[in-house]
Amino acid sequence: MPKRDIKKNNINEKQERVIWLFKDGKSGHESQAEGLASSLERLKPTEVYSVKLQKPLHRSLLSLIFKRNAQSIPWASFPKPDLIIGAGHRTHLWLLAAQLFVGGKTVLMMKPTLPAWLYNLVLIPSHDKPASSANIIETQGVLNKIISTGDRINDRGLILLGGLSQHYHWDSHSIIQQINRLIEDNPNIKWEMTTSRRTPAETEELLSKLSAKNLSFTPNEATDASWVSNRLKIASRVWVTVDSVSMVYEAITSGAEVGLLSLESSSSKSRVAAAIEDLKQQKIVLTDTHLAEDYSRTEEVFNEADRCALLIVKKFF
């Protein structure tokens, strides 16, 4: 029996739906797929299997066509799926190949490079301007596996920094100035801060020199996979650089009060920058560093993974 990434529910196997998650090795894409799978698990008895794409597609296709060398087929030992989920360009053809040979409904979690009608369902962020179609669900931002909890600590804050991006001009000195202003304006909040793989070395060097008593800095290479998610469970205020769109939506989903560290957009036509501006206009995020003594508790829970999972269950199950 293959090892599963998500624990199987303790129920009758005949009642369970089988989901395959196609994983391309990119943490952002895999987080989206895992978030949707986790939401589906909470709605329906489910077994989830991870299909890791380590070998070229053509090798697996040859093995399937000629029925030999089963080791080249990443799902060789898995039961047939009811649902096949993938995020990332590398998964596009894999989803279609799996459906062709073993069946199941396909769910692609991004705007496809291939025609959308090839897939049973496509989840597309609103900033990608999806077409209106029965097999397309428009999402607000990207899905994630964060779950809002009620365990927030009023004086705990989190600062999450991105880095080089095609949508924004990264400015280390501007970011440092904004961080200084944030922690100086809110001396009673204990801030934790981390970077990402995209953060330039120059920025990390400047961050390491900050000496505020209410700020601790842990660079990305010193964190583990659960560092951010564990802190999102308890931080009442989370500030994120605008280039980190997926992290912005994770922070919003966590239920914390969310603020943005600004950067200059690289293009007036940037879809990502437009999505960030929409969040500002809707007052979902803050830009003023003078924070209230008590954080703003969101009455309405924001969770796109749960919303999409419910639509999928109604459509397919």
C-alpha positions in Angstrom: 0.0 0.0 0.0 1.5 3.4 -1.0 2.3 6.0 1.5 -0.2 8.8 1.6 0.5 12.5 2.3 -2.9 13.0 3.9 -4.1 10.6 6.6 -6.9 8.3 5.6 -10.3 8.6 7.4 -11.2 5.7 9.7 -14.3 4.6 7.7 -15.5 1.9 5.4 -13.3 1.9 2.3 -16.2 1.3 0.0 -17.6 4.7 1.0 -14.4 6.5 0.2 -13.6 8.6 -2.8 -10.1 8.3 -4.3 -8.2 11.5 -5.1 -4.9 11.7 -6.9 -2.8 14.9 -6.4 -0.3 15.5 -9.2 2.8 17.1 -7.7 5.4 19.0 -9.8 7.8 19.6 -6.9 7.0 23.3 -6.5 5.8 24.1 -3.0 3.3 26.8 -4.1 1.5 24.5 -6.6 1.5 21.6 -4.2 0.1 23.8 -1.3 -2.9 24.7 -3.6 -3.6 21.1 -4.4 -3.2 19.9 -0.8 -5.5 22.7 0.4 -8.3 21.6 -1.9 -7.8 18.0 -1.0 -7.9 18.7 2.7 -11.2 20.7 2.2 -12.6 17.8 0.2 -11.6 15.4 3.0 -13.6 17.4 5.5 -16.7 17.1 3.3 -16.5 13.5 2.1 -14.8 10.2 3.1 -11.6 10.4 1.0 -8.3 8.7 0.3 -5.7 11.0 -1.1 -2.6 9.8 -3.1 0.3 11.9 -4.2 1.5 11.3 -7.8 5.0 12.7 -8.0 6.1 13.8 -11.4 9.8 12.8 -11.4 10.1 11.2 -14.9 9.2 12.6 -18.3 5.6 12.1 -19.5 6.6 10.3 -22.7 8.2 7.4 -20.7 5.0 6.8 -18.8 2.9 7.0 -21.9 5.1 4.4 -23.7 4.8 2.1 -20.7 1.0 2.5 -20.6 0.6 2.0 -24.4 2.8 -1.1 -24.5 2.0 -2.3 -21.0 5.5 -2.8 -19.8 8.0 -1.2 -17.3 5.3 -0.3 -14.8 7.9 1.5 -12.7 7.8 4.4 -15.2 4.1 4.9 -14.3 3.9 7.1 -11.2 0.5 5.8 -10.2 1.1 2.2 -10.9 0.2 0.9 -7.4 -2.7 3.3 -6.8 -6.4 2.5 -7.0 -8.4 4.2 -9.8 -9.2 7.8 -9.0 -12.6 9.5 -8.8 -10.8 12.9 -8.9 -7.5 14.0 -10.4 -6.1 17.3 -9.2 -3.1 19.3 -10.5 -1.6 22.8 -10.2 1.3 24.0 -12.3 2.1 23.9 -16.1 3.8 20.6 -15.8 0.7 18.8 -14.6 -1.5 19.9 -17.6 -0.8 17.0 -19.9 -0.4 14.5 -17.1 -4.0 15.1 -15.9 -5.3 14.4 -19.4 -3.1 11.3 -19.8 -4.2 9.9 -16.5 -7.9 10.5 -17.3 -7.4 8.8 -20.7 -5.9 5.6 -19.3 -7.6 5.2 -15.9 -10.6 7.5 -15.9 -11.7 10.0 -13.2 -12.7 13.7 -13.3 -9.9 16.3 -13.8 -9.5 19.5 -11.8 -6.9 21.9 -12.9 -6.0 24.7 -10.5 -4.8 27.5 -12.8 -5.5 29.1 -16.2 -4.5 26.4 -18.7 -2.2 26.8 -21.6 -4.4 24.2 -23.4 -8.1 24.7 -24.1 -10.1 24.8 -20.8 -12.8 22.5 -22.2 -10.3 19.6 -22.1 -10.7 19.5 -18.3 -13.8 18.7 -16.3 -13.2 21.6 -14.0 -10.7 24.5 -14.0 -10.2 26.9 -11.0 -8.9 30.3 -12.2 -8.1 33.3 -10.1 -10.2 36.4 -11.0 -7.0 38.4 -11.8 -6.4 36.0 -14.7 -9.7 37.1 -16.3 -11.3 33.7 -16.8 -13.9 33.2 -19.4 -17.5 32.4 -18.4 -18.0 28.7 -18.7 -19.8 25.8 -16.9 -16.5 24.1 -16.2 -14.7 27.2 -14.8 -14.8 28.4 -11.2 -13.5 31.9 -10.7 -11.5 32.2 -7.4 -10.4 35.1 -5.4 -6.7 34.6 -5.3 -5.0 31.2 -5.1 -6.2 28.4 -2.8 -4.1 27.2 0.2 -4.3 24.8 3.1 -4.5 27.4 5.9 -7.4 27.0 8.3 -8.6 29.9 10.5 -8.4 29.3 14.2 -9.5 31.2 17.3 -6.1 31.0 19.0 -4.7 34.4 18.1 -2.6 36.4 20.5 -3.3 40.1 20.4 0.4 41.2 20.7 1.9 38.8 18.2 2.8 40.0 14.7 4.3 38.3 11.6 6.2 40.0 8.7 6.6 37.9 5.5 8.9 39.1 2.8 9.0 38.0 -0.8 11.6 39.2 -3.3 12.4 39.5 -7.0 9.2 39.4 -9.1 8.1 40.1 -12.7 5.2 42.1 -11.3 7.1 44.5 -8.9 10.4 46.4 -8.7 12.1 45.1 -5.5 13.5 47.9 -3.4 15.4 46.7 -0.3 15.8 50.2 1.2 12.1 51.0 0.9 11.1 47.7 2.5 13.5 48.3 5.4 12.0 51.8 5.9 8.5 50.4 5.9 9.4 47.6 8.4 11.1 50.2 10.7 8.0 52.4 10.6 5.7 49.4 11.3 7.6 48.2 14.4 8.2 51.7 15.7 4.5 52.6 15.3 3.5 49.4 17.2 6.0 48.9 20.0 3.6 46.7 22.0 3.5 44.0 19.3 6.1 41.3 19.3 7.0 40.9 15.6 8.6 37.8 14.0 9.9 38.2 10.5 11.1 35.8 7.8 12.1 35.9 4.1 11.6 33.7 1.1 13.8 32.0 -1.5 13.3 35.1 -3.7 14.6 37.6 -1.2 17.9 39.1 -2.4 21.0 38.6 -0.3 21.3 42.4 0.0 17.9 42.6 1.7 18.7 39.8 4.1 21.9 41.5 5.1 20.1 44.7 5.8 17.4 42.9 7.8 20.0 41.2 10.0 21.2 44.6 11.1 17.8 45.7 12.5 18.0 45.8 16.2 14.5 46.7 17.5 13.6 45.0 20.8 10.2 44.0 19.5 11.5 42.3 16.4 13.1 38.9 15.8 14.4 37.8 12.4 14.6 34.3 11.1 15.9 34.0 7.5 14.2 31.6 5.2 17.0 29.0 5.2 16.7 28.7 9.0 13.0 27.8 8.9 11.3 24.5 8.2 8.1 23.7 6.2 5.8 24.5 9.1 7.4 27.7 10.3 5.0 30.1 8.6 1.9 28.0 9.0 2.5 27.6 12.8 2.8 31.3 13.2 -0.2 32.1 11.1 -2.2 30.2 13.6 -1.5 32.6 16.4 -0.4 36.0 14.9 -3.1 38.6 15.1 -1.3 41.0 12.6 0.4 39.8 9.5 2.2 42.1 7.1 3.3 40.8 3.7 5.2 42.4 0.7 2.8 42.9 -2.2 4.7 40.6 -4.5 3.9 37.5 -2.4 0.3 37.1 -3.6 -0.1 33.5 -2.4 1.2 34.5 1.0 -1.2 37.5 1.1 -4.1 35.1 0.6 -2.8 32.6 3.1 -2.6 35.5 5.7 -6.2 36.5 4.8 -7.4 32.9 5.1 -5.8 32.6 8.5 -8.2 35.2 9.9 -5.5 37.6 11.0 -5.6 41.4 10.3 -3.5 41.7 7.1 -1.3 44.6 6.0 0.8 45.2 2.9 4.4 46.4 2.5 4.3 48.3 -0.8 6.5 48.1 -3.9 6.3 49.9 -7.2 4.5 47.9 -9.9 6.6 47.0 -12.9 3.7 47.4 -15.3 0.4 49.2 -15.4 -1.1 46.0 -16.9 0.1 43.6 -14.2 -2.7 41.3 -13.3 -1.1 40.6 -9.9 -0.8 44.3 -9.1 -4.4 44.7 -10.1 -5.5 42.0 -7.8 -3.6 43.6 -4.9 -5.2 46.9 -5.7 -8.7 45.2 -5.5 -7.9 44.0 -2.0 -7.0 47.5 -1.0 -10.1 49.0 -2.5 -12.3 46.4 -0.7 -10.5 47.2 2.5 -9.6 43.6 3.0 -6.0 44.6 3.7 -4.3 47.6 5.5 -1.6 49.9 4.3 -1.5 52.3 7.3 1.1 51.2 9.9 -0.7 52.8 12.8 -2.5 49.8 14.1 -5.4 49.7 16.5 -4.7 48.4 20.0 -6.9 45.4 19.4 -6.7 43.7 16.0 -9.8 43.6 13.7 -11.6 40.3 14.1 -13.0 39.2 10.8 -16.6 38.1 11.1 -16.8 36.4 7.7 -14.4 33.5 7.3 -12.4 33.7 4.0 -11.6 30.2 2.7 -11.6 29.6 -1.1 -10.5 26.0 -0.7 -13.6 25.2 1.3 -15.8 27.1 -1.1 -14.4 25.3 -4.2 -14.5 21.9 -2.4 -18.2 22.3 -1.8 -18.8 23.2 -5.4 -16.8 20.1 -6.5 -18.8 17.8 -4.3 -22.1 19.2 -5.6 -20.9 18.8 -9.2 -19.3 15.4 -9.1 -20.2 13.5 -5.9 
